[in-house]
Amino acid sequence: MATTSPTTVRDDSREEMVGLIFLFAGPVLAFLLTLLIG
């Protein structure tokens, strides 16, 4: 595992972005669903 390779850094940052997107999208989607149902 080469820690100096930029590809691994990009993959890590990409995974972090996906995690943040899911963390924010989860509650937002739930809120929108409650608005639509209500």
C-alpha positions in Angstrom: 0.0 0.0 0.0 1.7 3.2 -1.2 0.5 6.1 1.0 2.1 8.6 -1.4 -0.1 7.6 -4.3 -2.6 10.4 -5.1 -5.2 7.8 -6.1 -5.6 6.5 -2.5 -6.0 10.0 -1.2 -8.7 10.7 -3.8 -10.5 7.5 -2.9 -10.4 8.4 0.8 -11.7 11.9 0.2 -14.3 10.5 -2.2 -15.5 8.0 0.5 -15.7 10.8 3.0 -17.7 13.0 0.6 -20.1 10.1 0.0 -20.5 9.5 3.7 -21.2 13.2 4.3 -23.7 13.2 1.5 -25.6 10.2 3.0 -25.4 11.7 6.5 -27.1 14.9 5.2 -29.4 13.3 2.6 -30.8 10.8 5.1 -32.5 13.4 7.5 -33.4 15.7 4.5 -35.2 12.9 2.7 -37.0 11.8 5.9 -38.1 15.4 6.4 -39.4 15.7 2.8 -41.2 12.4 3.2 -42.9 13.7 6.4 -43.9 16.9 4.6 -45.4 14.9 1.6 -47.2 12.5 3.9 -48.4 15.2 6.2 
